[in-house]
Amino acid sequence: MKICDVLQKETILADLKARNKKGILEELVAPVSEIAKVNPEELVKVLMEREQLGSTGIGGGIGIPHGKMKDMDSLILGFGLSRKGVDFESLDGQPAHIFFLLITPENSTGLHLKLLARISKILKNDPFRARLLNASSGDEIFDIIKEEDEDF
C-alpha cells in the first residue's frame, strides 16, 4: 500500500500553529475527523491515550501520532508541518516539525503496522524530509510525498 493511496489533500496542513502536543493533535484531527465522520474530541482522546504509552515523536523532527477507533470504516491519514517545531516529547529531545497522523479501524492491526512501517521508511530519507520542510502548500507537500512514494 502506498501512502498516497490513503492520504487526501484535504488532510494536509502546511502550517500548523499549535505550540504543544495536544494542540498539534487537535489541528491534525480537524480535517481527518470531518472526512472520517468521527468526533474530533474522541479522536484526540484516543491519540492522547496512545501518547501516554510512549511518545510517537520518533526523533529527527518527526512525529507519527496514531491510534485505532472502533467506529471507523477505513483507515485515514493526515499530514501536518510545524514551521517553528513543537516539543512532542521526541526520543531525541528535539522539536518535531513533520507529522503523519494515522487513524485505523480497531480491527486492522496488519494494515496499521504496514502503513506505519512505510511512513517510517520513507522519512529516513534526509533530502525528502528537507523538501517537505521547505514546501509552501498542501498541494506541494502532496506532490513531494507522491514522488517519494513512487520510488519505494
Beta strands, then each sheet from edge to edge (+ up, - down):
strand 1: 7-13
strand 2: 57-59
strand 3: 62-63
strand 4: 66-69
strand 5: 76-86
strand 6: 96-105
sheet 1: 1+ 5+ 6- 3- 2+
sheet 2: 1+ 5+ 6- 4-
end
